[in-house]
Amino acid sequence: MNTILIIGSGGREHALARCFRRSPTVEMVYVAPGNPGMNDVAETIDIKMDDFEGLAQFAKEKKINLVFVGPEAPLSLGIVDELRALGICIFGPTKKAAQLESSKNFAKIIMNKYDIPTAKHITVNTKEEALEVLKTHKAPIVIKADGLMAGKGVTVAMDDKDAYVAIQEIYTDDQVISPVVIEEYLEGEEFSLMAFVKGERVIAMDIARDHKRAYDNDKGPNTGGMGAYSPVPQISSDQIEEAMAKVMRPIAKAMVTEGIPFEGVLYGGLMATKEGIKTIEFNVRFGDPETEVLLPRLQVPLDQIIFDLMNDKEVSLKFDERFACGVVLASVGYPKAFEKGHLILGLDLVESQVYHMGTSFQDGFRNNSGRVLCVVELSETLQGAAEKVYAQIEKIEAPHLFHRHDIGINPNKR
Protein backbone atom coordinates (compact mmCIF):
# COMPACT_ATOMS: atom_id res chain seq x y z
CA MET A 1 0.00 0.00 0.00
CA ASN A 2 1.21 3.48 -0.89
CA THR A 3 1.48 6.62 1.21
CA ILE A 4 1.35 9.86 -0.79
CA LEU A 5 2.57 13.36 0.04
CA ILE A 6 1.10 16.16 -2.08
CA ILE A 7 2.76 19.58 -2.06
CA GLY A 8 0.37 22.53 -2.34
CA SER A 9 -2.72 24.09 -0.82
CA GLY A 10 -5.38 24.77 -3.45
CA GLY A 11 -8.24 23.21 -5.36
CA ARG A 12 -5.89 21.32 -7.64
CA GLU A 13 -4.27 19.66 -4.63
CA HIS A 14 -7.70 18.84 -3.15
CA ALA A 15 -8.62 17.16 -6.45
CA LEU A 16 -5.30 15.30 -6.47
CA ALA A 17 -5.82 14.13 -2.88
CA ARG A 18 -9.34 12.91 -3.65
CA CYS A 19 -8.12 11.13 -6.78
CA PHE A 20 -5.20 9.43 -5.01
CA ARG A 21 -7.49 8.45 -2.13
CA ARG A 22 -9.80 6.60 -4.54
CA SER A 23 -6.97 4.25 -5.50
CA PRO A 24 -7.17 0.74 -3.97
CA THR A 25 -3.39 0.83 -3.47
CA VAL A 26 -3.26 4.14 -1.55
CA GLU A 27 -3.48 3.87 2.22
CA MET A 28 -2.83 7.47 3.29
CA VAL A 29 -2.61 10.92 1.70
CA TYR A 30 -0.89 13.92 3.27
CA VAL A 31 -0.97 17.46 1.89
CA ALA A 32 1.57 20.12 2.85
CA PRO A 33 0.46 22.70 3.74
CA GLY A 34 -3.04 22.02 2.39
CA ASN A 35 -6.16 23.79 3.65
CA PRO A 36 -8.96 22.78 6.07
CA GLY A 37 -11.34 21.82 3.27
CA MET A 38 -9.14 18.86 2.30
CA ASN A 39 -9.62 17.03 5.59
CA ASP A 40 -12.31 14.86 3.99
CA VAL A 41 -9.64 12.90 2.09
CA ALA A 42 -6.23 13.84 3.49
CA GLU A 43 -4.29 14.90 6.54
CA THR A 44 -2.88 18.40 6.19
CA ILE A 45 0.67 19.04 7.41
CA ASP A 46 1.89 22.45 8.55
CA ILE A 47 5.05 22.54 6.45
CA LYS A 48 5.62 25.32 3.91
CA MET A 49 6.06 24.43 0.25
CA ASP A 50 9.55 25.94 0.12
CA ASP A 51 10.77 24.17 3.29
CA PHE A 52 12.46 21.37 1.37
CA GLU A 53 14.39 20.17 4.41
CA GLY A 54 11.22 19.90 6.48
CA LEU A 55 9.35 18.14 3.67
CA ALA A 56 12.21 15.66 3.17
CA GLN A 57 12.35 14.89 6.89
CA PHE A 58 8.58 14.32 6.99
CA ALA A 59 8.73 12.08 3.90
CA LYS A 60 11.38 9.90 5.52
CA GLU A 61 9.60 9.72 8.89
CA LYS A 62 6.30 8.67 7.29
CA LYS A 63 7.94 6.39 4.72
CA ILE A 64 6.28 8.28 1.87
CA ASN A 65 6.23 6.24 -1.35
CA LEU A 66 5.57 9.19 -3.66
CA VAL A 67 5.80 12.96 -3.43
CA PHE A 68 3.60 14.76 -5.97
CA VAL A 69 4.04 18.50 -6.50
CA GLY A 70 0.94 20.52 -7.33
CA PRO A 71 1.97 24.17 -7.93
CA GLU A 72 4.68 25.64 -10.09
CA ALA A 73 6.64 27.63 -7.48
CA PRO A 74 8.32 24.68 -5.65
CA LEU A 75 9.18 23.11 -9.00
CA SER A 76 10.87 26.29 -10.23
CA LEU A 77 12.83 26.43 -6.96
CA GLY A 78 14.21 22.92 -7.48
CA ILE A 79 12.21 20.73 -5.08
CA VAL A 80 12.57 17.72 -7.39
CA ASP A 81 16.35 18.07 -7.56
CA GLU A 82 16.71 18.42 -3.80
CA LEU A 83 14.35 15.64 -2.69
CA ARG A 84 15.55 13.24 -5.35
CA ALA A 85 19.15 13.79 -4.19
CA LEU A 86 18.01 12.61 -0.75
CA GLY A 87 16.61 9.38 -2.19
CA ILE A 88 12.94 10.42 -2.02
CA CYS A 89 10.63 9.35 -4.85
CA ILE A 90 9.17 12.53 -6.32
CA PHE A 91 7.28 13.07 -9.59
CA GLY A 92 7.88 16.34 -11.40
CA PRO A 93 10.37 18.26 -13.54
CA THR A 94 13.80 19.41 -12.42
CA LYS A 95 14.49 23.09 -11.86
CA LYS A 96 16.00 23.40 -15.34
CA ALA A 97 13.09 21.63 -17.02
CA ALA A 98 10.61 23.77 -15.07
CA GLN A 99 11.89 26.78 -17.02
CA LEU A 100 9.28 25.89 -19.62
CA GLU A 101 6.87 27.63 -17.26
CA SER A 102 9.08 29.78 -15.04
CA SER A 103 10.51 31.65 -18.04
CA LYS A 104 8.26 32.54 -20.95
CA ASN A 105 11.34 33.67 -22.85
CA PHE A 106 13.01 30.26 -22.35
CA ALA A 107 9.88 28.53 -23.66
CA LYS A 108 9.79 30.77 -26.74
CA ILE A 109 13.48 30.12 -27.47
CA ILE A 110 12.90 26.34 -27.34
CA MET A 111 9.77 26.57 -29.51
CA ASN A 112 11.55 28.68 -32.11
CA LYS A 113 14.60 26.42 -32.17
CA TYR A 114 12.54 23.26 -32.74
CA ASP A 115 9.82 24.72 -35.00
CA ILE A 116 6.99 24.26 -32.52
CA PRO A 117 4.11 26.50 -33.66
CA THR A 118 3.47 29.53 -31.45
CA ALA A 119 2.53 33.19 -31.76
CA LYS A 120 5.02 35.59 -33.34
CA HIS A 121 6.72 37.52 -30.58
CA ILE A 122 9.40 39.95 -29.45
CA THR A 123 11.20 39.79 -26.10
CA VAL A 124 12.19 43.10 -24.47
CA ASN A 125 14.02 43.81 -21.22
CA THR A 126 13.20 47.41 -20.35
CA LYS A 127 10.23 49.78 -20.36
CA GLU A 128 11.86 51.87 -23.07
CA GLU A 129 12.22 48.85 -25.37
CA ALA A 130 8.65 47.78 -24.68
CA LEU A 131 7.17 51.19 -25.48
CA GLU A 132 9.17 51.30 -28.73
CA VAL A 133 7.68 47.95 -29.76
CA LEU A 134 4.15 49.22 -29.02
CA LYS A 135 4.67 52.06 -31.50
CA THR A 136 4.79 49.60 -34.40
CA HIS A 137 2.83 46.65 -32.99
CA LYS A 138 -0.71 47.82 -32.39
CA ALA A 139 -3.54 46.18 -30.46
CA PRO A 140 -4.93 43.62 -30.18
CA ILE A 141 -1.69 42.33 -28.69
CA VAL A 142 -0.63 40.05 -25.83
CA ILE A 143 1.85 41.11 -23.13
CA LYS A 144 3.41 38.48 -20.86
CA ALA A 145 5.61 39.24 -17.88
CA ASP A 146 8.43 36.72 -17.58
CA GLY A 147 8.42 34.50 -14.52
CA LEU A 148 5.69 32.87 -12.42
CA MET A 149 2.51 34.92 -12.16
CA ALA A 150 -0.05 32.26 -11.09
CA GLY A 151 -1.90 32.69 -14.37
CA LYS A 152 -2.30 36.44 -13.93
CA GLY A 153 0.85 37.80 -15.60
CA VAL A 154 -0.77 37.99 -19.03
CA THR A 155 -2.60 40.98 -20.50
CA VAL A 156 -4.66 40.51 -23.64
CA ALA A 157 -4.74 44.15 -24.71
CA MET A 158 -7.65 44.82 -27.06
CA ASP A 159 -6.68 48.48 -27.47
CA ASP A 160 -3.42 50.45 -27.37
CA LYS A 161 -4.26 52.04 -24.02
CA ASP A 162 -4.53 48.63 -22.31
CA ALA A 163 -1.16 47.64 -23.78
CA TYR A 164 0.45 50.82 -22.49
CA VAL A 165 -1.06 50.34 -19.01
CA ALA A 166 0.18 46.73 -18.91
CA ILE A 167 3.75 47.85 -19.59
CA GLN A 168 3.48 50.58 -16.94
CA GLU A 169 2.28 48.02 -14.37
CA ILE A 170 5.16 45.64 -15.13
CA TYR A 171 7.85 48.32 -15.22
CA THR A 172 6.94 50.46 -12.21
CA ASP A 173 10.49 51.80 -12.23
CA ASP A 174 12.18 52.97 -15.44
CA GLN A 175 15.42 51.34 -14.30
CA VAL A 176 13.93 47.85 -13.90
CA ILE A 177 15.41 45.24 -16.24
CA SER A 178 13.06 42.30 -16.68
CA PRO A 179 12.10 40.21 -19.72
CA VAL A 180 8.65 40.78 -21.18
CA VAL A 181 7.28 38.86 -24.14
CA ILE A 182 5.09 40.86 -26.52
CA GLU A 183 3.29 38.62 -28.97
CA GLU A 184 0.62 38.60 -31.64
CA TYR A 185 -3.00 38.10 -30.67
CA LEU A 186 -4.27 34.69 -31.74
CA GLU A 187 -7.90 33.97 -32.57
CA GLY A 188 -9.53 30.56 -32.31
CA GLU A 189 -10.68 27.94 -29.83
CA GLU A 190 -8.49 27.64 -26.77
CA PHE A 191 -7.97 24.33 -24.97
CA SER A 192 -5.71 22.69 -22.40
CA LEU A 193 -3.92 19.45 -23.24
CA MET A 194 -2.12 17.85 -20.32
CA ALA A 195 0.07 14.77 -20.52
CA PHE A 196 2.12 12.50 -18.30
CA VAL A 197 5.67 12.76 -19.62
CA LYS A 198 8.95 10.96 -19.09
CA GLY A 199 11.64 11.80 -21.60
CA GLU A 200 10.14 11.26 -25.05
CA ARG A 201 7.14 9.31 -23.71
CA VAL A 202 4.05 11.51 -23.81
CA ILE A 203 0.77 10.02 -22.49
CA ALA A 204 -2.05 12.43 -23.27
CA MET A 205 -5.03 12.97 -21.00
CA ASP A 206 -8.43 14.16 -22.19
CA ILE A 207 -8.55 17.85 -23.00
CA ALA A 208 -10.21 20.60 -20.98
CA ARG A 209 -11.21 24.23 -21.49
CA ASP A 210 -10.30 26.87 -18.92
CA HIS A 211 -11.81 30.35 -18.69
CA LYS A 212 -9.26 32.91 -17.55
CA ARG A 213 -11.28 36.13 -17.74
CA ALA A 214 -12.97 37.21 -14.52
CA TYR A 215 -16.44 38.01 -15.87
CA ASP A 216 -19.15 36.60 -18.12
CA ASN A 217 -18.59 36.49 -21.89
CA ASP A 218 -14.81 36.45 -21.34
CA LYS A 219 -14.71 40.04 -20.11
CA GLY A 220 -12.49 41.56 -17.44
CA PRO A 221 -8.93 40.90 -16.30
CA ASN A 222 -7.09 37.60 -16.53
CA THR A 223 -7.27 35.38 -13.45
CA GLY A 224 -5.90 31.99 -12.45
CA GLY A 225 -9.08 30.51 -13.96
CA MET A 226 -12.79 31.02 -13.23
CA GLY A 227 -14.09 27.66 -14.43
CA ALA A 228 -13.45 24.76 -16.76
CA TYR A 229 -15.06 21.82 -18.49
CA SER A 230 -13.90 18.53 -19.98
CA PRO A 231 -13.97 17.15 -22.64
CA VAL A 232 -14.19 20.00 -25.17
CA PRO A 233 -16.75 19.22 -27.91
CA GLN A 234 -15.62 21.95 -30.30
CA ILE A 235 -12.12 20.45 -30.62
CA SER A 236 -11.94 17.43 -32.94
CA SER A 237 -9.87 14.27 -32.53
CA ASP A 238 -7.85 15.34 -35.59
CA GLN A 239 -6.99 18.63 -33.90
CA ILE A 240 -5.93 16.79 -30.75
CA GLU A 241 -3.66 14.53 -32.78
CA GLU A 242 -2.22 17.59 -34.56
CA ALA A 243 -1.46 19.08 -31.14
CA MET A 244 0.30 15.91 -30.08
CA ALA A 245 2.26 15.62 -33.35
CA LYS A 246 3.29 19.27 -33.65
CA VAL A 247 3.52 20.45 -30.04
CA MET A 248 3.51 17.94 -27.21
CA ARG A 249 5.76 15.19 -28.60
CA PRO A 250 8.19 17.66 -30.22
CA ILE A 251 8.63 19.70 -27.01
CA ALA A 252 9.33 16.53 -25.02
CA LYS A 253 11.88 15.43 -27.61
CA ALA A 254 13.39 18.93 -27.70
CA MET A 255 13.96 18.89 -23.95
CA VAL A 256 15.74 15.53 -24.23
CA THR A 257 17.90 16.91 -27.04
CA GLU A 258 18.73 19.96 -24.90
CA GLY A 259 19.96 17.65 -22.14
CA ILE A 260 17.15 18.57 -19.73
CA PRO A 261 14.61 15.75 -20.15
CA PHE A 262 11.16 16.43 -18.77
CA GLU A 263 9.43 14.21 -16.23
CA GLY A 264 6.07 15.08 -14.74
CA VAL A 265 2.80 16.56 -15.96
CA LEU A 266 3.24 18.83 -18.98
CA TYR A 267 0.44 21.28 -19.72
CA GLY A 268 0.01 22.66 -23.20
CA GLY A 269 -2.12 25.79 -23.40
CA LEU A 270 -3.14 25.61 -27.04
CA MET A 271 -5.20 27.48 -29.63
CA ALA A 272 -6.92 25.99 -32.66
CA THR A 273 -6.49 28.78 -35.23
CA LYS A 274 -7.28 28.99 -38.94
CA GLU A 275 -3.58 28.26 -39.56
CA GLY A 276 -3.62 25.18 -37.32
CA ILE A 277 -2.74 24.46 -33.70
CA LYS A 278 -0.52 27.03 -31.99
CA THR A 279 1.04 27.08 -28.53
CA ILE A 280 0.01 29.81 -26.12
CA GLU A 281 2.06 28.57 -23.18
CA PHE A 282 3.48 25.58 -21.35
CA ASN A 283 2.96 24.81 -17.69
CA VAL A 284 4.94 22.13 -15.90
CA ARG A 285 2.15 20.79 -13.67
CA PHE A 286 -1.58 20.14 -13.61
CA GLY A 287 -3.66 23.20 -14.48
CA ASP A 288 -6.09 24.70 -12.01
CA PRO A 289 -9.14 24.54 -12.38
CA GLU A 290 -8.73 21.99 -15.19
CA THR A 291 -7.59 19.38 -12.67
CA GLU A 292 -10.90 19.67 -10.82
CA VAL A 293 -12.86 18.64 -13.94
CA LEU A 294 -10.35 16.15 -15.32
CA LEU A 295 -9.45 13.96 -12.34
CA PRO A 296 -13.07 13.15 -11.38
CA ARG A 297 -13.31 11.55 -14.84
CA LEU A 298 -10.06 9.53 -14.50
CA GLN A 299 -10.84 5.83 -14.10
CA VAL A 300 -7.30 4.46 -13.66
CA PRO A 301 -5.58 4.79 -10.25
CA LEU A 302 -3.34 7.85 -10.34
CA ASP A 303 -0.54 6.25 -8.33
CA GLN A 304 -0.50 3.30 -10.75
CA ILE A 305 -0.15 5.64 -13.75
CA ILE A 306 2.78 7.49 -12.20
CA PHE A 307 4.68 4.43 -10.97
CA ASP A 308 4.18 2.64 -14.32
CA LEU A 309 5.51 5.68 -16.18
CA MET A 310 8.49 6.13 -13.87
CA ASN A 311 9.34 2.42 -14.17
CA ASP A 312 9.03 2.43 -17.99
CA LYS A 313 6.01 0.15 -17.98
CA GLU A 314 2.94 0.27 -20.21
CA VAL A 315 0.60 3.14 -19.28
CA SER A 316 -3.06 3.19 -20.20
CA LEU A 317 -5.55 5.94 -19.40
CA LYS A 318 -9.33 5.72 -19.27
CA PHE A 319 -11.78 8.55 -18.65
CA ASP A 320 -15.47 8.65 -17.80
CA GLU A 321 -17.31 9.54 -21.01
CA ARG A 322 -19.53 12.04 -19.20
CA PHE A 323 -18.88 15.77 -19.25
CA ALA A 324 -17.54 17.53 -16.17
CA CYS A 325 -18.17 21.21 -15.56
CA GLY A 326 -16.55 23.22 -12.76
CA VAL A 327 -17.33 26.78 -11.66
CA VAL A 328 -15.01 28.80 -9.43
CA LEU A 329 -16.30 31.01 -6.62
CA ALA A 330 -13.85 33.84 -6.01
CA SER A 331 -13.56 36.67 -3.50
CA VAL A 332 -15.18 39.93 -4.64
CA GLY A 333 -12.40 42.13 -6.00
CA TYR A 334 -10.23 39.27 -7.28
CA PRO A 335 -7.82 39.30 -9.11
CA LYS A 336 -7.09 42.64 -7.42
CA ALA A 337 -7.60 43.55 -3.75
CA PHE A 338 -10.16 41.55 -1.77
CA GLU A 339 -11.16 40.93 1.84
CA LYS A 340 -10.57 37.63 3.65
CA GLY A 341 -12.36 35.96 6.53
CA HIS A 342 -16.00 36.11 5.44
CA LEU A 343 -18.20 33.17 6.46
CA ILE A 344 -19.46 30.77 3.79
CA LEU A 345 -22.84 29.19 4.56
CA GLY A 346 -24.74 26.36 2.87
CA LEU A 347 -21.84 24.12 1.87
CA ASP A 348 -23.41 21.24 3.78
CA LEU A 349 -26.41 21.45 1.42
CA VAL A 350 -24.36 21.16 -1.77
CA GLU A 351 -24.55 17.71 -3.35
CA SER A 352 -21.88 18.37 -6.00
CA GLN A 353 -18.17 17.78 -5.57
CA VAL A 354 -16.69 20.86 -3.91
CA TYR A 355 -12.96 21.52 -4.07
CA HIS A 356 -11.49 24.00 -1.61
CA MET A 357 -9.14 26.37 -3.40
CA GLY A 358 -8.57 28.79 -0.56
CA THR A 359 -10.52 28.45 2.69
CA SER A 360 -9.78 28.77 6.37
CA PHE A 361 -11.93 27.39 9.21
CA GLN A 362 -13.14 29.34 12.21
CA ASP A 363 -16.72 28.57 13.29
CA GLY A 364 -17.24 27.51 9.69
CA PHE A 365 -15.41 27.84 6.39
CA ARG A 366 -14.26 31.30 5.38
CA ASN A 367 -12.61 32.75 2.27
CA ASN A 368 -8.84 32.90 2.59
CA SER A 369 -7.64 33.64 -0.96
CA GLY A 370 -8.68 35.03 -4.32
CA ARG A 371 -10.16 31.82 -5.64
CA VAL A 372 -12.08 30.06 -2.87
CA LEU A 373 -14.15 27.10 -4.11
CA CYS A 374 -14.67 25.06 -7.26
CA VAL A 375 -18.02 23.28 -7.61
CA VAL A 376 -18.02 20.36 -10.08
CA GLU A 377 -20.74 18.21 -11.64
CA LEU A 378 -20.81 15.42 -14.22
CA SER A 379 -23.56 14.69 -16.73
CA GLU A 380 -24.20 13.01 -20.08
CA THR A 381 -24.15 16.44 -21.73
CA LEU A 382 -22.09 19.56 -21.06
CA GLN A 383 -25.25 21.64 -20.80
CA GLY A 384 -26.60 19.19 -18.22
CA ALA A 385 -23.40 19.33 -16.16
CA ALA A 386 -23.45 23.15 -16.21
CA GLU A 387 -27.10 23.33 -15.20
CA LYS A 388 -26.48 20.97 -12.27
CA VAL A 389 -23.50 23.02 -11.09
CA TYR A 390 -25.36 26.30 -11.13
CA ALA A 391 -28.33 24.79 -9.33
CA GLN A 392 -26.02 23.63 -6.53
CA ILE A 393 -24.19 26.97 -6.33
CA GLU A 394 -27.54 28.61 -5.53
CA LYS A 395 -27.45 26.80 -2.17
CA ILE A 396 -24.25 28.59 -1.11
CA GLU A 397 -24.77 31.79 0.90
CA ALA A 398 -21.70 33.96 0.39
CA PRO A 399 -22.35 37.54 -0.79
CA HIS A 400 -18.61 38.21 -0.61
CA LEU A 401 -18.00 35.66 -3.36
CA PHE A 402 -18.72 35.96 -7.08
CA HIS A 403 -18.71 33.57 -10.04
CA ARG A 404 -19.21 33.50 -13.77
CA HIS A 405 -22.60 32.37 -15.06
CA ASP A 406 -21.55 31.07 -18.48
CA ILE A 407 -19.04 28.25 -17.89
CA GLY A 408 -20.01 25.35 -20.15
CA ILE A 409 -23.00 27.22 -21.57
CA ASN A 410 -23.25 27.19 -25.38
CA PRO A 411 -19.51 26.46 -25.84
CA ASN A 412 -19.76 26.30 -29.64
CA LYS A 413 -20.58 30.01 -29.70
CA ARG A 414 -17.37 30.92 -27.90
C-alpha positions in Angstrom: 0.0 0.0 0.0 1.2 3.5 -0.9 1.5 6.6 1.2 1.3 9.9 -0.8 2.6 13.4 0.0 1.1 16.2 -2.1 2.8 19.6 -2.1 0.4 22.5 -2.3 -2.7 24.1 -0.8 -5.4 24.8 -3.5 -8.2 23.2 -5.4 -5.9 21.3 -7.6 -4.3 19.7 -4.6 -7.7 18.8 -3.1 -8.6 17.2 -6.4 -5.3 15.3 -6.5 -5.8 14.1 -2.9 -9.3 12.9 -3.7 -8.1 11.1 -6.8 -5.2 9.4 -5.0 -7.5 8.5 -2.1 -9.8 6.6 -4.5 -7.0 4.2 -5.5 -7.2 0.7 -4.0 -3.4 0.8 -3.5 -3.3 4.1 -1.5 -3.5 3.9 2.2 -2.8 7.5 3.3 -2.6 10.9 1.7 -0.9 13.9 3.3 -1.0 17.5 1.9 1.6 20.1 2.8 0.5 22.7 3.7 -3.0 22.0 2.4 -6.2 23.8 3.7 -9.0 22.8 6.1 -11.3 21.8 3.3 -9.1 18.9 2.3 -9.6 17.0 5.6 -12.3 14.9 4.0 -9.6 12.9 2.1 -6.2 13.8 3.5 -4.3 14.9 6.5 -2.9 18.4 6.2 0.7 19.0 7.4 1.9 22.4 8.5 5.1 22.5 6.4 5.6 25.3 3.9 6.1 24.4 0.2 9.6 25.9 0.1 10.8 24.2 3.3 12.5 21.4 1.4 14.4 20.2 4.4 11.2 19.9 6.5 9.4 18.1 3.7 12.2 15.7 3.2 12.3 14.9 6.9 8.6 14.3 7.0 8.7 12.1 3.9 11.4 9.9 5.5 9.6 9.7 8.9 6.3 8.7 7.3 7.9 6.4 4.7 6.3 8.3 1.9 6.2 6.2 -1.3 5.6 9.2 -3.7 5.8 13.0 -3.4 3.6 14.8 -6.0 4.0 18.5 -6.5 0.9 20.5 -7.3 2.0 24.2 -7.9 4.7 25.6 -10.1 6.6 27.6 -7.5 8.3 24.7 -5.7 9.2 23.1 -9.0 10.9 26.3 -10.2 12.8 26.4 -7.0 14.2 22.9 -7.5 12.2 20.7 -5.1 12.6 17.7 -7.4 16.4 18.1 -7.6 16.7 18.4 -3.8 14.3 15.6 -2.7 15.5 13.2 -5.3 19.2 13.8 -4.2 18.0 12.6 -0.7 16.6 9.4 -2.2 12.9 10.4 -2.0 10.6 9.3 -4.8 9.2 12.5 -6.3 7.3 13.1 -9.6 7.9 16.3 -11.4 10.4 18.3 -13.5 13.8 19.4 -12.4 14.5 23.1 -11.9 16.0 23.4 -15.3 13.1 21.6 -17.0 10.6 23.8 -15.1 11.9 26.8 -17.0 9.3 25.9 -19.6 6.9 27.6 -17.3 9.1 29.8 -15.0 10.5 31.7 -18.0 8.3 32.5 -20.9 11.3 33.7 -22.8 13.0 30.3 -22.4 9.9 28.5 -23.7 9.8 30.8 -26.7 13.5 30.1 -27.5 12.9 26.3 -27.3 9.8 26.6 -29.5 11.5 28.7 -32.1 14.6 26.4 -32.2 12.5 23.3 -32.7 9.8 24.7 -35.0 7.0 24.3 -32.5 4.1 26.5 -33.7 3.5 29.5 -31.5 2.5 33.2 -31.8 5.0 35.6 -33.3 6.7 37.5 -30.6 9.4 40.0 -29.5 11.2 39.8 -26.1 12.2 43.1 -24.5 14.0 43.8 -21.2 13.2 47.4 -20.3 10.2 49.8 -20.4 11.9 51.9 -23.1 12.2 48.9 -25.4 8.6 47.8 -24.7 7.2 51.2 -25.5 9.2 51.3 -28.7 7.7 48.0 -29.8 4.2 49.2 -29.0 4.7 52.1 -31.5 4.8 49.6 -34.4 2.8 46.6 -33.0 -0.7 47.8 -32.4 -3.5 46.2 -30.5 -4.9 43.6 -30.2 -1.7 42.3 -28.7 -0.6 40.1 -25.8 1.8 41.1 -23.1 3.4 38.5 -20.9 5.6 39.2 -17.9 8.4 36.7 -17.6 8.4 34.5 -14.5 5.7 32.9 -12.4 2.5 34.9 -12.2 -0.1 32.3 -11.1 -1.9 32.7 -14.4 -2.3 36.4 -13.9 0.8 37.8 -15.6 -0.8 38.0 -19.0 -2.6 41.0 -20.5 -4.7 40.5 -23.6 -4.7 44.1 -24.7 -7.7 44.8 -27.1 -6.7 48.5 -27.5 -3.4 50.5 -27.4 -4.3 52.0 -24.0 -4.5 48.6 -22.3 -1.2 47.6 -23.8 0.5 50.8 -22.5 -1.1 50.3 -19.0 0.2 46.7 -18.9 3.8 47.9 -19.6 3.5 50.6 -16.9 2.3 48.0 -14.4 5.2 45.6 -15.1 7.9 48.3 -15.2 6.9 50.5 -12.2 10.5 51.8 -12.2 12.2 53.0 -15.4 15.4 51.3 -14.3 13.9 47.9 -13.9 15.4 45.2 -16.2 13.1 42.3 -16.7 12.1 40.2 -19.7 8.7 40.8 -21.2 7.3 38.9 -24.1 5.1 40.9 -26.5 3.3 38.6 -29.0 0.6 38.6 -31.6 -3.0 38.1 -30.7 -4.3 34.7 -31.7 -7.9 34.0 -32.6 -9.5 30.6 -32.3 -10.7 27.9 -29.8 -8.5 27.6 -26.8 -8.0 24.3 -25.0 -5.7 22.7 -22.4 -3.9 19.4 -23.2 -2.1 17.8 -20.3 0.1 14.8 -20.5 2.1 12.5 -18.3 5.7 12.8 -19.6 8.9 11.0 -19.1 11.6 11.8 -21.6 10.1 11.3 -25.0 7.1 9.3 -23.7 4.0 11.5 -23.8 0.8 10.0 -22.5 -2.0 12.4 -23.3 -5.0 13.0 -21.0 -8.4 14.2 -22.2 -8.6 17.8 -23.0 -10.2 20.6 -21.0 -11.2 24.2 -21.5 -10.3 26.9 -18.9 -11.8 30.3 -18.7 -9.3 32.9 -17.6 -11.3 36.1 -17.7 -13.0 37.2 -14.5 -16.4 38.0 -15.9 -19.1 36.6 -18.1 -18.6 36.5 -21.9 -14.8 36.5 -21.3 -14.7 40.0 -20.1 -12.5 41.6 -17.4 -8.9 40.9 -16.3 -7.1 37.6 -16.5 -7.3 35.4 -13.4 -5.9 32.0 -12.4 -9.1 30.5 -14.0 -12.8 31.0 -13.2 -14.1 27.7 -14.4 -13.5 24.8 -16.8 -15.1 21.8 -18.5 -13.9 18.5 -20.0 -14.0 17.2 -22.6 -14.2 20.0 -25.2 -16.7 19.2 -27.9 -15.6 21.9 -30.3 -12.1 20.4 -30.6 -11.9 17.4 -32.9 -9.9 14.3 -32.5 -7.9 15.3 -35.6 -7.0 18.6 -33.9 -5.9 16.8 -30.7 -3.7 14.5 -32.8 -2.2 17.6 -34.6 -1.5 19.1 -31.1 0.3 15.9 -30.1 2.3 15.6 -33.3 3.3 19.3 -33.7 3.5 20.5 -30.0 3.5 17.9 -27.2 5.8 15.2 -28.6 8.2 17.7 -30.2 8.6 19.7 -27.0 9.3 16.5 -25.0 11.9 15.4 -27.6 13.4 18.9 -27.7 14.0 18.9 -23.9 15.7 15.5 -24.2 17.9 16.9 -27.0 18.7 20.0 -24.9 20.0 17.7 -22.1 17.2 18.6 -19.7 14.6 15.7 -20.1 11.2 16.4 -18.8 9.4 14.2 -16.2 6.1 15.1 -14.7 2.8 16.6 -16.0 3.2 18.8 -19.0 0.4 21.3 -19.7 0.0 22.7 -23.2 -2.1 25.8 -23.4 -3.1 25.6 -27.0 -5.2 27.5 -29.6 -6.9 26.0 -32.7 -6.5 28.8 -35.2 -7.3 29.0 -38.9 -3.6 28.3 -39.6 -3.6 25.2 -37.3 -2.7 24.5 -33.7 -0.5 27.0 -32.0 1.0 27.1 -28.5 0.0 29.8 -26.1 2.1 28.6 -23.2 3.5 25.6 -21.4 3.0 24.8 -17.7 4.9 22.1 -15.9 2.1 20.8 -13.7 -1.6 20.1 -13.6 -3.7 23.2 -14.5 -6.1 24.7 -12.0 -9.1 24.5 -12.4 -8.7 22.0 -15.2 -7.6 19.4 -12.7 -10.9 19.7 -10.8 -12.9 18.6 -13.9 -10.4 16.1 -15.3 -9.4 14.0 -12.3 -13.1 13.2 -11.4 -13.3 11.5 -14.8 -10.1 9.5 -14.5 -10.8 5.8 -14.1 -7.3 4.5 -13.7 -5.6 4.8 -10.2 -3.3 7.9 -10.3 -0.5 6.2 -8.3 -0.5 3.3 -10.8 -0.2 5.6 -13.7 2.8 7.5 -12.2 4.7 4.4 -11.0 4.2 2.6 -14.3 5.5 5.7 -16.2 8.5 6.1 -13.9 9.3 2.4 -14.2 9.0 2.4 -18.0 6.0 0.1 -18.0 2.9 0.3 -20.2 0.6 3.1 -19.3 -3.1 3.2 -20.2 -5.6 5.9 -19.4 -9.3 5.7 -19.3 -11.8 8.5 -18.6 -15.5 8.6 -17.8 -17.3 9.5 -21.0 -19.5 12.0 -19.2 -18.9 15.8 -19.2 -17.5 17.5 -16.2 -18.2 21.2 -15.6 -16.6 23.2 -12.8 -17.3 26.8 -11.7 -15.0 28.8 -9.4 -16.3 31.0 -6.6 -13.9 33.8 -6.0 -13.6 36.7 -3.5 -15.2 39.9 -4.6 -12.4 42.1 -6.0 -10.2 39.3 -7.3 -7.8 39.3 -9.1 -7.1 42.6 -7.4 -7.6 43.5 -3.7 -10.2 41.5 -1.8 -11.2 40.9 1.8 -10.6 37.6 3.7 -12.4 36.0 6.5 -16.0 36.1 5.4 -18.2 33.2 6.5 -19.5 30.8 3.8 -22.8 29.2 4.6 -24.7 26.4 2.9 -21.8 24.1 1.9 -23.4 21.2 3.8 -26.4 21.4 1.4 -24.4 21.2 -1.8 -24.6 17.7 -3.4 -21.9 18.4 -6.0 -18.2 17.8 -5.6 -16.7 20.9 -3.9 -13.0 21.5 -4.1 -11.5 24.0 -1.6 -9.1 26.4 -3.4 -8.6 28.8 -0.6 -10.5 28.5 2.7 -9.8 28.8 6.4 -11.9 27.4 9.2 -13.1 29.3 12.2 -16.7 28.6 13.3 -17.2 27.5 9.7 -15.4 27.8 6.4 -14.3 31.3 5.4 -12.6 32.7 2.3 -8.8 32.9 2.6 -7.6 33.6 -1.0 -8.7 35.0 -4.3 -10.2 31.8 -5.6 -12.1 30.1 -2.9 -14.1 27.1 -4.1 -14.7 25.1 -7.3 -18.0 23.3 -7.6 -18.0 20.4 -10.1 -20.7 18.2 -11.6 -20.8 15.4 -14.2 -23.6 14.7 -16.7 -24.2 13.0 -20.1 -24.2 16.4 -21.7 -22.1 19.6 -21.1 -25.2 21.6 -20.8 -26.6 19.2 -18.2 -23.4 19.3 -16.2 -23.4 23.1 -16.2 -27.1 23.3 -15.2 -26.5 21.0 -12.3 -23.5 23.0 -11.1 -25.4 26.3 -11.1 -28.3 24.8 -9.3 -26.0 23.6 -6.5 -24.2 27.0 -6.3 -27.5 28.6 -5.5 -27.4 26.8 -2.2 -24.3 28.6 -1.1 -24.8 31.8 0.9 -21.7 34.0 0.4 -22.4 37.5 -0.8 -18.6 38.2 -0.6 -18.0 35.7 -3.4 -18.7 36.0 -7.1 -18.7 33.6 -10.0 -19.2 33.5 -13.8 -22.6 32.4 -15.1 -21.6 31.1 -18.5 -19.0 28.2 -17.9 -20.0 25.4 -20.1 -23.0 27.2 -21.6 -23.2 27.2 -25.4 -19.5 26.5 -25.8 -19.8 26.3 -29.6 -20.6 30.0 -29.7 -17.4 30.9 -27.9 
